[in-house]
Amino acid sequence: MKLLKLLEITEKYLDDDKLRKGERKECLKDIQQKLKKKQKKLKEKILVADGEELKSLQKNLEIVMTQRKKVIGALKELK
């Protein structure tokens, strides 16, 4: 799943109050796992990247890490 699409889905579930608590919790867990996998892949790519590609990967990694923190915070609020 592309990063932009994953971020759009994350924002949708973070802001949507109409979803039932259980359904929202399951969706957030799923998104958190996908973001975690994406974060690991980006870290691996950063190890072999250089130059302009490295800057781009680092920026994407920061975005993914921030979104994961938001999702984890939302999950804690649901408990």
Buried (B, 14 or more C-beta within 10 A) or exposed (E): EEBEEBBEBBEEBBEEEEBEEEEBBEBBEEBBEBBEEBBEEBEEBBEEBEEEEBEEBEEBBEBBEEBBEBBEEBBEEEE
